[in-house]
Amino acid sequence: MTASRNTTVNIDRIHSELDVVTIPRSYQTELMEQAKHENLVICLSTGSGKTYIAVMLIKEMAHAIRASIRDGGKRTVFLVKTGSDFH
């Protein structure tokens, strides 16, 4: 998935593209599970899958994202630096 400046990414598109991506490494799954319960700042080296962790978390929380705000629904904003790799 390529996202450019001022692009809104549809959660259904993330679902379909994430299903095709490789199996996460154990540390990625562990960090995603921890992020479901608390705020995290994840510091990993380039190419270690930080974006993938974020996308897995968004997918995991899709049910809350789809609900209306009135019904307790959440919203997700995922920002990446211009020029960053976002696949």
Protein Blocks (a to p, Z undefined) as FASTA:
>chain_A
ZZdehiacdfklmmmmmmmpccddfklmmmmmmmmmoccdddddehilpmmmmmmmmmmm
mmmmmpcfklopacddddddehiacZZ
